[in-house]
């Protein structure tokens, strides 16, 4: 089992504290009721695993507990195909909604992406890609698409990580990301949508090579 560092466990502890606080405020626990650590662990871990199962990250097996769900390449391809419509919509709306502050942020991100690729820093490049996706989703203002995308991307995270380190992938995907950013900066919804579709179709092609 991988150990959790103090820094990593702090958000987990804070989240669990909030869950227990909410349960007390809802009246799930009555005054003077003993709070037994083993019972609390079982209750909230079960809830967390159920939420993860609903999100497609975990599968629950009868009488065998839970395990991390394996996502096949074929399923990862299907996920990306669904993402095409959602991310294209977000890119289009992001281009429509871009203001001066958002454009400044995207320009800074553009410079950072180019720099990471030139330095061969694939970990930083992968992080910046995720940051770009987040900025586009936030700028789109489309809550439903954002919610669906977060779930879909979480399910295929392992394949996305593999793609980031696929030989030659950064050199191919960086110009695609730059094209999306440039279209949004130019406030060109059609170009933003087209660039996003081209980028995701490229991901599908690479995924097939991983099978």
N, C-alpha and C positions, 0 to 999 in steps of 0.2 A: 504494500500500500504506500502511496506517495505521501510523504509528510507535508503538512500544511504549515507554512511559516507564520510567525506572529502577524506580519503585515497582511498576509492573505486571509488569515482567519478573522481579523477584526471586522470586515464587512459582514461575514457570516454570523458572527456573534451579535452584531447590531441588528441584523435582520431577524434573528431568532428572538432577541429581546423584544422587538416590535411585535412579533407574532404573539408572544406570551402576553404582552401588555394589552393587545387588542382582544385576546381571548378573555382576559380578566374584565375589561371594560364591557364586553358583550354579555358578561354573566356566565360564560362557560365554566368558570371556576367561582365557587361561592365563598363568602367570607369564612375564614378558619379552615378551609379545605387544605389539606396537606398537598404540597407540590413535590411529588416524588420524581427525582431526576430520570430514573429509568422509564417511567410512564410518559414524561414529557418528551424524552428522546424518541420513544416509539411513536408517539402521536405526531410530532412535527416532522420526523423523518419520513413517516408514511405519507404525510401530506405533500412533502417536497417531492417524493418519488412519484406520487400520483400526478402532480403538476408537470414533472419532467416527462412522464409517460404521455400525458395529453399533448405535450409539445413535440413528441416524436423523438426525444433524445434517449429515452429509457424504455425498455419493454419489461413488463411484469409477467413472470412465469408462474403458473399454478404450483403452489407448494415448493417453489424453488427460489422465491425472492425476486430480485430485479437485477437487470444487467444493462450495460450500455448497448443501445441498439445499433446494429451494423447497417450502414447505408451502402448498398451496392452501387457500382458505377452506373448501371442502368437507371436506378432510382435517382442518382445525382443528376443524370442528364435530364430526367423528367422535371426535377426541381428547377434546374436552370431554364428549361423551356417555359415553365410557369413564370419564372422571374422576369423573362423577357417583357411580357406585357406590363407587369407591375413596375419594373424599374424604368421602362421607357416612359410610362405615365409620369413617374416621379421626376424624371429628367426634364420632360416637357414642362411640367408645372414649375420646376425649379427655375428654368429659363424665363418663364413668365413672371415669376415672383422675385427674381434677383434684384437686390438693391445695392447701393454703393458698399455697404459694410460686407454683405455676402460676397460681392465681387472681389473685394480686397482680400477676404479670407481665402477664396479660391485661387487667387493669384499667388498668395503665399504658399498654398498647398501645391500648386503647379511647380513652383521652384523647388520645393522640398522633394517632390517625386523625381524630378529630373536629376537632382543631386544624388539621391539614394541609388538610382540606377547606375549613374556614372561611377559611383564608389563601389558598386557591387554589393551593397548592403541589402540583402534580400529580406531580412527580418524587418528592417525599417521600412522597406518598400511595401511589404505586406501590411504593416500597421497603417501606413499612409493610405493604402487602398481602402482599408476599412474606414478610415477617417473620411475619405472622400465620399464613400457610400453613405455614411451617416449624415454628412453635410447636405448631400443631395436630397436624402429623405426628409431631413428637417426643413430644408428650404422649400420642398414641394408642398408642405402643409397638408399632405394627404394622410390622415390618421389611419384609415383602413388599410391602404397599401403598405404603410410603414409597419403596421402590426403583422400583416401577413408575411412581409419580407423578412422581418426579424426572426420569425419562426422558421421559415424556409432556409435562411442562411445558417441558422444554428444547426439544423439537421445535416447540412452538407459541409460543415466547418472543416472536417478532416480532409475532405477532398479539395477544399479551397486551399488548405495549407500545403497539400501536396503539389497543387498547381503552381503555387508561388515559387517552389523550388524546382519545378520542371525545367530541364535544360533549355535555355533560350527563351523561356516564357516571359521573363521580365522585359526583354528587348522587344517582344511582340506586343505585350499588353500595355506597356508604358505609353506608347503613342496613342493607343486606343483611349486610355484614361485622359490623356492630354486633350484629345479631340472632344471628349465629353465636357471637360472643364471649359475649353475654349468656346464651345457652343453656348454654354450657360452664361459665360462672361459676356458673350455677344448678344445675349438675350434672344437667341434664335431657337425657338421650341422645336421646329422641324429638324434642324441639325442635331440638337441634343437627343431627340428621340432616335434618329437614324444612327448616331454614333453609339448609343447605348445598345441598340439592337445588334449592331455589327460586333461590338465587344462581347456580348453574351453568346452570340452564335460562334464566335471564335473559341469561347470556353467549352462549348459543346463538342467542337471538333477535337480539342485537346483531351477532353475527358474520354472520348472514344479510344484514344491511344493508350490510356491507362488501364483499360479493361484487360 
